[in-house]
Amino acid sequence: MYDSFKTAFLDKEWSVSLIVITGLMPFIVYFSLIGFQLIEVDDTGTWDIEILVYFILLFLSALLEEILFRFIPYTMLIKNPSLKDVLLVSLLFSVFHIFNSNINVIGIVNLIIAGVLFSLIYLKTNSILVVSFIHAFWNFAIGCLLGSNISGIKIESVFKYKPLEPFFLSGGYFGFEGSVLTGLAFLIFCVFLYHQKPNGFEKVYKPNEH
């Protein structure tokens, strides 16, 4: 298990284009919410050194989640994952957040889709480091920079905003991940990523043939 983890953590290239595209997602959602007048942004921004500490904590949290919900299932338990397996693992990922504050049906659905997205990233790259960084940056960008709750949890942020009704579009107090717009963005990227080749990495997503 240690050798598998070392390989998945260290021995893979960084997919720069993948990181850049996924890094843009929180800002695309943010400006979409502003454009559709679904959030009221506080014009004053405040910077605190604590935010850098939050990034480290968010990365460690994301790393732990990726080990539990991507590395262990797809390396230790499922050798040739099918789409059904990916959906099951993603459902378990959403259940992990079921007791978060302000949870709602759209939030649960979006967490399942996010689980599929992170699964596809891991299966395409076979890199715990890449998927953990992308996961952590999503949380950092929406929570520490843009002022969204992270799956219902509020932390210190540079900018702040007030969600406006209807909450199924703005995300309400669950944050970006409670918005239908976020779910749509996740879905579009999942479809895009599903059809991409693994870029030379060893582990390839191969559905089971039944």
Residue pairs with C-beta under 8 A, 6 or more apart in sequence:
1 75
1 76
4 71
4 75
4 76
5 67
5 71
5 75
5 128
7 126
8 71
8 75
8 126
8 127
8 128
9 127
9 128
9 129
10 129
12 125
12 126
12 127
12 129
12 130
12 201
13 199
13 200
13 201
14 127
14 129
14 130
15 124
15 125
15 130
15 199
18 121
18 124
18 125
18 130
18 134
18 193
19 130
19 133
19 134
19 137
21 189
22 121
22 134
22 137
22 138
22 189
23 134
23 137
23 141
25 138
25 185
25 189
26 137
26 138
26 141
26 142
26 145
26 146
26 176
27 141
27 146
28 185
29 142
29 176
29 179
29 181
29 182
29 185
30 142
30 146
30 148
30 176
32 181
33 39
33 170
33 171
33 176
33 179
33 181
34 41
36 169
36 181
37 164
38 163
38 164
38 169
38 170
38 179
38 181
39 161
39 162
39 163
39 164
39 170
40 161
40 162
40 164
41 147
41 159
41 160
41 161
42 147
42 159
42 160
42 161
42 162
45 158
45 159
46 158
47 158
48 156
50 156
51 144
51 145
51 156
51 157
51 158
54 140
54 143
54 144
54 155
54 156
55 136
55 140
55 144
58 136
58 139
58 140
58 143
58 144
58 150
59 132
59 133
59 136
59 140
61 136
61 139
62 132
62 133
62 135
62 136
62 139
63 128
63 132
63 136
65 93
65 96
65 135
66 118
66 122
66 128
66 131
66 132
66 135
67 128
68 96
69 89
69 92
69 93
69 96
69 115
69 118
70 89
70 118
70 119
70 122
70 128
70 131
71 122
71 128
73 81
73 85
73 89
74 81
74 89
74 119
74 122
74 123
74 203
78 85
78 89
80 206
80 207
80 208
81 89
81 119
81 123
81 205
81 206
81 207
81 208
82 207
82 208
83 207
85 208
86 116
86 119
86 120
86 123
87 112
87 116
89 115
89 119
90 111
90 112
90 113
90 114
90 115
90 116
90 119
91 112
91 115
92 115
93 111
93 112
93 114
93 115
93 118
94 108
94 111
94 112
94 115
97 103
97 107
97 108
97 111
97 151
97 152
98 108
100 107
100 151
100 152
100 153
100 174
101 149
101 152
101 153
101 173
101 174
102 149
102 152
102 172
102 173
102 174
102 175
102 178
103 151
103 152
103 174
104 167
104 172
104 174
104 178
106 168
106 174
106 178
106 179
106 180
106 183
107 151
107 152
107 174
107 177
107 178
109 183
110 177
110 178
110 179
110 182
110 183
110 186
111 151
111 177
113 183
113 186
113 187
113 190
114 177
114 186
116 186
116 190
117 186
117 189
117 190
117 193
118 131
118 134
118 135
120 190
120 193
120 194
120 205
121 130
121 131
121 134
121 193
122 128
122 130
122 131
123 198
123 203
123 204
123 205
124 193
124 196
124 198
124 199
124 201
124 205
125 131
125 198
125 199
125 201
126 198
126 201
126 202
126 203
127 201
139 150
142 148
142 150
142 175
142 176
142 177
143 149
143 150
143 153
143 154
143 155
143 157
143 175
144 155
144 156
144 157
144 158
145 157
145 158
145 159
146 157
146 158
146 159
146 161
146 176
147 157
147 158
147 159
147 160
147 161
148 157
148 161
148 171
148 175
148 176
148 177
149 173
149 174
149 175
150 175
150 177
151 174
151 175
151 177
152 173
152 174
152 175
152 178
163 170
163 171
163 172
163 173
164 170
167 173
167 178
168 178
168 179
168 180
169 179
169 180
169 181
170 179
171 177
171 178
171 179
171 182
172 178
176 182
194 205
198 204
198 205
